[in-house]
């Protein structure tokens, strides 16, 4: 029997897709420059400022973990390991851009203008944690996985209609890229060329589910193709590469070309959240060792030290200053009045319904005793 040629080489199609999404990198794991041609145009002061923000974020994480263990915070999603992905990307945006964060994106939210004390109150479930300064172009962190993608698309279209030279930007994890909202948001944003920069922070696990078990896509950046928008994969432990790609993506979106999807390959060093998962049950020691050797702080510290821009003394001073600022923010959060059931009811409607009004009166009577 003569073998006929098949009309399609499916394996070739898949390998072609894989080759189309190489990972952008500027610094290797030791902090050595491996791609000078795409070095971002940043001054020495700006290079140092990115390091300062990443160190600040690591200290905020460490203090938040301690506060959570003490019962002084509620829900907290660890950020250690994702400092370059979060803070170097945020550094490429401006105050007038609109941030739509997920629950792990508290560092970016604070850097965008949210007082740290407000972030702590949000973690505690206090309503004051959702009262934002008028000049803060952001919304409270989204808890529903992937829903912020839809919201960012809507904000982006609003910015476009108003003729603003700004973008919306939002973050989700690798798990979020498997949600229906993710595909709907990307598709609509692509169709209407909304100025949005979407981030997938691929830390390898959706809580305990490894990335390869939730999608057959070899990269998450390639999911942009179906929406007709550019998708890029970048080394999320490399602050310079993250900044350079984000800056270019923002420029592209502001110029009216539509959205961009950026996948940052990163790692969270700890659990998904303080709510109970144990990463040692679904990750082996080899995994932890691999990513700790690529710690974004160590990598970037080596780079700055080699340039004569960083020192242990400067870092220690920053750490102590940050700890004092966080301590003051905790004190400020502790001053917030205790919440009452009647307050929750009053916040439900601008004008309470008859039933709610009766409940408010009932609880106010109990609370006054």
LUMZA-448805 format. One record per residue (C-alpha): residue number from 0; residue in one letter; x, y, z. Coordinates in pm, 1 decimal, padded with zeros to 6 digits. Layout:
<atoms>
ATOM	i	aa	u	v	w
ATOM	NUM	A	X	Y	Z
...
</atoms>
This chain:
<atoms>
ATOM	i	aa	u	v	w
ATOM	0	X	00000.0	00000.0	00000.0
ATOM	1	X	00137.6	00339.8	-00097.4
ATOM	2	X	00169.6	00589.5	00187.0
ATOM	3	X	00001.8	00912.3	00088.8
ATOM	4	X	00133.3	01244.1	00207.4
ATOM	5	X	-00074.1	01385.7	00491.2
ATOM	6	X	-00228.4	01727.6	00423.6
ATOM	7	X	-00106.9	01871.1	00756.8
ATOM	8	X	00201.5	01812.1	00970.3
ATOM	9	X	00053.6	01868.1	01315.3
ATOM	10	X	00381.4	01819.1	01500.6
ATOM	11	X	00547.2	02081.8	01281.8
ATOM	12	X	00263.4	02323.0	01356.2
ATOM	13	X	00315.0	02282.5	01730.4
ATOM	14	X	00692.7	02319.9	01712.5
ATOM	15	X	00653.1	02634.9	01502.3
ATOM	16	X	00433.6	02786.6	01772.1
ATOM	17	X	00686.0	02698.0	02043.0
ATOM	18	X	00967.7	02864.5	01849.9
ATOM	19	X	00768.6	03186.3	01812.1
ATOM	20	X	00777.6	03267.9	02184.5
ATOM	21	X	01137.8	03277.6	02308.0
ATOM	22	X	01194.1	03415.7	02658.0
ATOM	23	X	01331.3	03770.3	02664.7
ATOM	24	X	01625.2	03806.0	02904.8
ATOM	25	X	01888.0	04072.2	02975.4
ATOM	26	X	02048.6	03947.9	03297.9
ATOM	27	X	02139.3	03585.2	03359.6
ATOM	28	X	02087.7	03425.9	03700.2
ATOM	29	X	02419.4	03567.1	03822.6
ATOM	30	X	02337.4	03923.4	03721.7
ATOM	31	X	02558.8	03930.2	03411.5
ATOM	32	X	02433.2	04116.6	03104.7
ATOM	33	X	02365.3	03866.2	02826.4
ATOM	34	X	02176.0	04091.5	02585.6
ATOM	35	X	02323.9	04441.3	02567.5
ATOM	36	X	02124.2	04532.6	02257.5
ATOM	37	X	01795.9	04559.8	02449.0
ATOM	38	X	01923.7	04724.5	02767.0
ATOM	39	X	01662.7	04983.1	02871.9
ATOM	40	X	01756.9	05350.4	02867.4
ATOM	41	X	01763.4	05410.1	03243.4
ATOM	42	X	01982.0	05645.7	03445.5
ATOM	43	X	02188.2	05522.6	03738.8
ATOM	44	X	01934.1	05675.1	03976.6
ATOM	45	X	01651.6	05491.8	03804.2
ATOM	46	X	01840.5	05162.4	03816.1
ATOM	47	X	01887.3	05209.5	04190.1
ATOM	48	X	01523.7	05307.9	04239.1
ATOM	49	X	01406.1	04977.4	04091.6
ATOM	50	X	01624.5	04792.3	04342.7
ATOM	51	X	01490.7	05003.2	04627.3
ATOM	52	X	01134.5	04916.5	04530.8
ATOM	53	X	01213.0	04545.0	04513.4
ATOM	54	X	01385.6	04548.0	04853.7
ATOM	55	X	01087.8	04739.7	04994.9
ATOM	56	X	00854.2	04474.4	04856.6
ATOM	57	X	01053.6	04187.9	05008.1
ATOM	58	X	01044.6	04354.3	05351.1
ATOM	59	X	00673.1	04424.8	05316.0
ATOM	60	X	00625.5	04055.4	05240.6
ATOM	61	X	00828.3	03942.5	05539.5
ATOM	62	X	00645.9	04177.4	05778.5
ATOM	63	X	00307.9	04080.1	05630.6
ATOM	64	X	00381.7	03711.4	05684.9
ATOM	65	X	00475.3	03782.1	06046.9
ATOM	66	X	00161.7	03990.8	06102.6
ATOM	67	X	-00054.2	03717.9	05948.8
ATOM	68	X	00094.9	03457.2	06184.1
ATOM	69	X	00018.0	03687.9	06475.7
ATOM	70	X	-00344.5	03714.3	06367.6
ATOM	71	X	-00304.1	04084.2	06287.5
ATOM	72	X	-00377.9	04041.8	05915.6
ATOM	73	X	-00646.4	03843.2	05740.7
ATOM	74	X	-00592.0	03704.4	05393.1
ATOM	75	X	-00240.8	03750.3	05253.6
ATOM	76	X	-00089.2	03619.5	04928.6
ATOM	77	X	00292.6	03595.1	04952.3
ATOM	78	X	00497.3	03788.2	04696.8
ATOM	79	X	00857.3	03683.8	04769.7
ATOM	80	X	01021.8	03585.3	04442.5
ATOM	81	X	00794.5	03798.2	04225.9
ATOM	82	X	00950.1	04138.4	04299.3
ATOM	83	X	01093.7	04185.9	03949.6
ATOM	84	X	00771.5	04070.7	03785.0
ATOM	85	X	00564.2	04308.6	03995.3
ATOM	86	X	00775.2	04615.6	04073.1
ATOM	87	X	00992.2	04638.6	03760.0
ATOM	88	X	00679.1	04611.9	03546.3
ATOM	89	X	00496.8	04875.1	03750.1
ATOM	90	X	00795.6	05107.9	03711.6
ATOM	91	X	00718.8	05134.6	03339.2
ATOM	92	X	00373.4	05287.0	03398.2
ATOM	93	X	00272.2	05636.2	03506.4
ATOM	94	X	00039.8	05758.5	03780.2
ATOM	95	X	-00239.4	05833.4	03532.8
ATOM	96	X	-00245.3	05474.3	03406.1
ATOM	97	X	-00514.3	05260.4	03568.2
ATOM	98	X	-00415.7	04955.0	03772.1
ATOM	99	X	-00654.3	04662.4	03814.0
ATOM	100	X	-00476.8	04427.4	04054.3
ATOM	101	X	-00532.6	04072.7	04165.2
ATOM	102	X	-00504.6	03982.7	04531.3
ATOM	103	X	-00129.1	03911.4	04503.2
ATOM	104	X	-00060.3	04255.8	04358.3
ATOM	105	X	-00062.3	04463.9	04675.0
ATOM	106	X	00296.8	04589.4	04617.7
ATOM	107	X	00204.0	04747.3	04283.3
ATOM	108	X	-00111.4	04893.9	04435.4
ATOM	109	X	00085.9	05062.2	04712.9
ATOM	110	X	00346.6	05189.6	04468.7
ATOM	111	X	00062.6	05333.1	04260.0
ATOM	112	X	-00051.0	05540.2	04557.8
ATOM	113	X	-00242.7	05330.2	04811.3
ATOM	114	X	-00133.0	05399.0	05171.4
ATOM	115	X	00015.9	05087.0	05332.3
ATOM	116	X	-00227.6	05119.6	05622.6
ATOM	117	X	-00516.3	05090.4	05374.2
ATOM	118	X	-00363.0	04773.0	05232.5
ATOM	119	X	-00351.2	04623.9	05581.6
ATOM	120	X	-00713.7	04720.6	05644.4
ATOM	121	X	-00813.9	04554.9	05316.0
ATOM	122	X	-00642.3	04235.1	05429.3
ATOM	123	X	-00839.0	04251.8	05753.4
ATOM	124	X	-01166.6	04288.2	05564.6
ATOM	125	X	-01224.5	04641.3	05690.2
ATOM	126	X	-01441.6	04862.9	05470.0
ATOM	127	X	-01196.4	05153.2	05507.2
ATOM	128	X	-00945.0	04942.5	05316.7
ATOM	129	X	-01159.1	05000.6	05007.3
ATOM	130	X	-01182.7	05380.2	05042.3
ATOM	131	X	-00916.1	05508.0	04805.2
ATOM	132	X	-00759.3	05852.2	04761.2
ATOM	133	X	-00931.5	06042.4	04479.9
ATOM	134	X	-00613.9	06066.2	04275.2
ATOM	135	X	-00543.0	05690.8	04292.0
ATOM	136	X	-00615.6	05539.8	03951.2
ATOM	137	X	-00681.6	05187.6	04071.7
ATOM	138	X	-00954.0	04960.0	04203.3
ATOM	139	X	-00939.8	04723.3	04502.5
ATOM	140	X	-00777.8	04384.0	04441.2
ATOM	141	X	-00994.3	04134.1	04256.9
ATOM	142	X	-01061.9	03811.8	04444.0
ATOM	143	X	-01244.9	03630.5	04162.4
ATOM	144	X	-00972.9	03461.8	03958.2
ATOM	145	X	-00931.1	03629.8	03619.4
ATOM	146	X	-01220.0	03875.5	03657.7
ATOM	147	X	-00976.8	04168.7	03650.6
ATOM	148	X	-00903.1	04086.7	03285.2
ATOM	149	X	-01260.9	04176.7	03191.1
ATOM	150	X	-01246.3	04489.9	03406.5
ATOM	151	X	-00918.2	04605.8	03253.5
ATOM	152	X	-01061.9	04562.7	02906.2
ATOM	153	X	-01355.3	04785.9	03001.2
ATOM	154	X	-01133.4	05051.6	03154.6
ATOM	155	X	-00908.0	05041.8	02849.5
ATOM	156	X	-01200.1	05104.1	02615.7
ATOM	157	X	-01310.8	05389.6	02841.0
ATOM	158	X	-00965.1	05548.7	02821.3
ATOM	159	X	-00971.0	05515.5	02443.3
ATOM	160	X	-01315.5	05674.0	02411.3
ATOM	161	X	-01206.5	05967.0	02628.2
ATOM	162	X	-00894.7	06021.9	02419.6
ATOM	163	X	-00657.2	05961.4	02709.8
ATOM	164	X	-00292.5	05886.4	02638.9
ATOM	165	X	-00290.7	05622.0	02911.2
ATOM	166	X	-00337.2	05249.5	02953.0
ATOM	167	X	-00505.3	05006.9	03187.5
ATOM	168	X	-00282.2	04731.7	03320.7
ATOM	169	X	-00365.7	04419.2	03510.5
ATOM	170	X	-00211.1	04102.3	03649.8
ATOM	171	X	-00324.6	03745.1	03692.1
ATOM	172	X	-00147.5	03417.8	03759.2
ATOM	173	X	-00103.1	03113.2	03539.8
ATOM	174	X	-00425.5	02975.3	03685.5
ATOM	175	X	-00608.6	03290.5	03580.4
ATOM	176	X	-00514.8	03223.8	03218.0
ATOM	177	X	-00738.6	02915.5	03225.6
ATOM	178	X	-01049.0	03113.5	03322.1
ATOM	179	X	-01325.2	03208.0	03079.5
ATOM	180	X	-01297.7	03575.2	03174.8
ATOM	181	X	-00937.1	03571.6	03056.9
ATOM	182	X	-01025.3	03468.4	02701.8
ATOM	183	X	-01327.6	03695.3	02681.9
ATOM	184	X	-01132.2	03995.5	02806.2
ATOM	185	X	-00843.0	03941.0	02565.6
ATOM	186	X	-01074.3	03880.7	02270.5
ATOM	187	X	-01283.1	04193.6	02329.3
ATOM	188	X	-00976.1	04409.1	02398.7
ATOM	189	X	-00813.1	04284.9	02080.6
ATOM	190	X	-01123.2	04343.8	01869.2
ATOM	191	X	-01158.2	04703.8	01989.6
ATOM	192	X	-00784.4	04778.5	02020.8
ATOM	193	X	-00817.9	04872.8	02385.8
ATOM	194	X	-00500.2	05021.4	02538.3
ATOM	195	X	-00436.4	04748.2	02794.1
ATOM	196	X	-00125.4	04563.3	02908.3
ATOM	197	X	-00216.5	04220.0	03042.7
ATOM	198	X	00025.5	04027.2	03262.4
ATOM	199	X	00029.0	03657.0	03338.6
ATOM	200	X	00265.3	03600.6	03629.6
ATOM	201	X	00352.0	03239.5	03563.4
ATOM	202	X	00482.1	03113.9	03897.3
ATOM	203	X	00426.1	02754.6	03798.2
ATOM	204	X	00128.7	02670.7	04016.5
ATOM	205	X	-00238.8	02760.0	04048.0
ATOM	206	X	-00235.3	02700.1	04423.1
ATOM	207	X	-00114.5	02336.9	04403.8
ATOM	208	X	-00197.0	02260.0	04040.0
ATOM	209	X	00115.2	02272.9	03820.2
ATOM	210	X	00088.4	02470.8	03499.4
ATOM	211	X	00132.1	02168.5	03270.7
ATOM	212	X	-00178.9	02004.1	03417.8
ATOM	213	X	-00412.7	02295.0	03345.5
ATOM	214	X	-00317.1	02374.8	02986.8
ATOM	215	X	-00145.2	02204.8	02694.2
ATOM	216	X	-00000.8	02538.0	02578.3
ATOM	217	X	00377.7	02529.4	02613.1
ATOM	218	X	00378.8	02902.8	02678.5
ATOM	219	X	00100.5	03119.1	02813.6
ATOM	220	X	00209.9	03408.9	02593.8
ATOM	221	X	00086.8	03217.3	02289.2
ATOM	222	X	-00271.7	03249.1	02415.0
ATOM	223	X	-00257.8	03604.0	02278.8
ATOM	224	X	-00254.8	03472.9	01921.7
ATOM	225	X	-00622.7	03376.3	01922.8
ATOM	226	X	-00712.1	03732.4	02025.9
ATOM	227	X	-00499.9	03881.4	01747.7
ATOM	228	X	-00266.3	04062.9	01984.5
ATOM	229	X	00108.3	04040.6	02056.6
ATOM	230	X	00217.0	03793.0	02323.3
ATOM	231	X	00563.1	03798.0	02482.6
ATOM	232	X	00734.4	03572.1	02731.5
ATOM	233	X	00993.4	03736.7	02956.0
ATOM	234	X	01223.0	03621.0	03235.1
ATOM	235	X	01019.2	03738.4	03532.6
ATOM	236	X	01318.8	03715.9	03767.4
ATOM	237	X	01509.6	03968.1	03553.1
ATOM	238	X	01407.9	04323.0	03649.2
ATOM	239	X	01568.7	04484.7	03345.8
ATOM	240	X	01400.6	04251.7	03096.1
ATOM	241	X	01062.0	04292.6	03264.8
ATOM	242	X	01091.9	04671.5	03259.6
ATOM	243	X	01213.6	04685.9	02898.2
ATOM	244	X	00933.4	04466.3	02765.0
ATOM	245	X	00667.2	04645.0	02972.6
ATOM	246	X	00784.7	04988.4	02859.5
ATOM	247	X	00765.4	04882.8	02496.1
ATOM	248	X	00421.7	04727.2	02550.0
ATOM	249	X	00289.6	05046.3	02710.0
ATOM	250	X	00425.3	05257.2	02424.4
ATOM	251	X	00258.9	05023.4	02173.9
ATOM	252	X	-00078.6	05041.6	02348.8
ATOM	253	X	-00070.8	05420.4	02397.9
ATOM	254	X	00005.0	05463.4	02027.4
ATOM	255	X	-00332.8	05310.1	01946.1
ATOM	256	X	-00212.9	04964.2	01842.1
ATOM	257	X	-00422.8	04776.5	02094.4
ATOM	258	X	-00337.3	04549.2	02388.0
ATOM	259	X	-00034.2	04335.0	02466.9
ATOM	260	X	-00006.6	04015.7	02671.9
ATOM	261	X	00312.4	03961.4	02874.4
ATOM	262	X	00392.3	03631.5	03042.5
ATOM	263	X	00653.6	03666.7	03317.2
ATOM	264	X	00828.4	03341.9	03411.9
ATOM	265	X	00869.2	03375.2	03785.2
ATOM	266	X	00828.0	03189.1	04113.0
ATOM	267	X	00664.0	03236.5	04448.6
ATOM	268	X	00901.8	03111.0	04713.7
ATOM	269	X	00629.3	03027.3	04962.8
ATOM	270	X	00267.1	02910.5	04971.9
ATOM	271	X	-00013.4	03040.0	04755.5
ATOM	272	X	-00158.1	03219.6	05057.1
ATOM	273	X	-00159.8	03216.2	05435.2
ATOM	274	X	-00494.4	03035.2	05424.9
ATOM	275	X	-00358.4	02686.0	05451.0
ATOM	276	X	-00171.3	02535.3	05154.5
ATOM	277	X	00166.9	02372.2	05217.1
ATOM	278	X	00394.7	02400.9	04910.3
ATOM	279	X	00621.9	02121.4	05033.1
ATOM	280	X	00336.4	01879.2	04959.2
ATOM	281	X	00332.7	01958.9	04588.0
ATOM	282	X	00684.3	02094.4	04521.8
ATOM	283	X	01013.3	01912.7	04573.3
ATOM	284	X	01329.1	02064.6	04718.3
ATOM	285	X	01490.0	02074.4	04376.4
ATOM	286	X	01220.7	02318.1	04262.7
ATOM	287	X	01280.5	02550.5	04557.0
ATOM	288	X	01658.3	02537.4	04506.1
ATOM	289	X	01630.8	02610.3	04134.0
ATOM	290	X	01426.9	02925.8	04182.1
ATOM	291	X	01612.1	03053.4	04487.7
ATOM	292	X	01928.8	03052.6	04276.2
ATOM	293	X	01743.0	03290.4	04044.6
ATOM	294	X	01619.1	03524.1	04316.8
ATOM	295	X	01548.9	03858.3	04143.8
ATOM	296	X	01703.5	04052.1	04433.3
ATOM	297	X	02031.3	03859.3	04424.2
ATOM	298	X	02051.8	03882.6	04047.1
ATOM	299	X	01986.8	04255.2	04035.7
ATOM	300	X	02202.6	04321.8	04342.8
ATOM	301	X	02497.8	04159.3	04165.8
ATOM	302	X	02434.6	04375.0	03858.5
ATOM	303	X	02421.3	04701.9	04055.9
ATOM	304	X	02719.2	04610.5	04274.6
ATOM	305	X	02927.5	04542.2	03965.6
ATOM	306	X	02838.0	04892.7	03842.7
ATOM	307	X	02929.6	05046.0	04178.8
ATOM	308	X	02571.0	05155.0	04245.6
ATOM	309	X	02483.5	04935.6	04543.8
ATOM	310	X	02632.0	04837.9	04879.0
ATOM	311	X	02539.8	04633.0	05183.2
ATOM	312	X	02531.0	04951.6	05391.6
ATOM	313	X	02280.8	05116.4	05157.0
ATOM	314	X	02062.2	04807.0	05161.7
ATOM	315	X	02064.7	04778.1	05540.5
ATOM	316	X	01966.8	05143.0	05577.4
ATOM	317	X	01676.6	05090.0	05337.3
ATOM	318	X	01562.7	04778.9	05523.9
ATOM	319	X	01552.8	04959.1	05857.7
ATOM	320	X	01372.8	05258.3	05708.3
ATOM	321	X	01114.3	05030.9	05547.1
ATOM	322	X	01053.6	04840.3	05869.2
ATOM	323	X	00986.9	05164.4	06054.7
ATOM	324	X	00746.0	05284.0	05785.4
ATOM	325	X	00558.0	04954.1	05794.4
ATOM	326	X	00543.6	04965.4	06174.3
ATOM	327	X	00387.8	05312.2	06156.9
ATOM	328	X	00136.0	05187.5	05899.8
ATOM	329	X	00032.7	04900.0	06125.7
ATOM	330	X	-00020.9	05148.6	06409.0
ATOM	331	X	-00233.6	05362.3	06179.1
ATOM	332	X	-00440.7	05062.1	06069.8
ATOM	333	X	-00493.9	04962.3	06433.4
ATOM	334	X	-00662.5	05299.5	06493.6
ATOM	335	X	-00946.9	05220.8	06255.8
ATOM	336	X	-01281.9	05193.2	06435.8
ATOM	337	X	-01420.3	04845.8	06484.4
ATOM	338	X	-01681.8	04756.1	06227.9
ATOM	339	X	-02045.9	04712.6	06319.4
ATOM	340	X	-02313.7	04501.3	06156.7
ATOM	341	X	-02522.6	04815.9	06116.3
ATOM	342	X	-02237.4	04972.0	05916.1
ATOM	343	X	-02229.4	04677.9	05675.6
ATOM	344	X	-02602.9	04711.9	05624.1
ATOM	345	X	-02576.0	05087.8	05565.6
ATOM	346	X	-02314.3	05025.3	05295.9
ATOM	347	X	-02541.0	04793.3	05096.9
ATOM	348	X	-02761.9	05059.7	04937.4
ATOM	349	X	-02746.9	05435.5	04895.6
ATOM	350	X	-03110.3	05437.5	05006.8
ATOM	351	X	-03188.5	05134.9	05227.7
ATOM	352	X	-03489.1	04921.3	05143.8
ATOM	353	X	-03758.9	04890.1	05408.5
ATOM	354	X	-03627.2	04551.0	05520.5
ATOM	355	X	-03266.4	04673.4	05542.3
ATOM	356	X	-03377.1	04988.4	05727.6
ATOM	357	X	-03552.0	04771.0	05985.1
ATOM	358	X	-03239.4	04555.3	06024.5
ATOM	359	X	-03022.5	04864.1	06066.8
ATOM	360	X	-03249.4	04987.9	06345.4
ATOM	361	X	-03244.3	04645.3	06513.7
ATOM	362	X	-02865.2	04617.6	06514.1
ATOM	363	X	-02809.4	04981.2	06615.6
ATOM	364	X	-03023.7	04916.0	06919.1
ATOM	365	X	-02814.1	04612.4	07011.3
ATOM	366	X	-02484.7	04790.6	06945.1
ATOM	367	X	-02576.0	05088.0	07164.7
ATOM	368	X	-02607.9	04869.7	07475.4
</atoms>
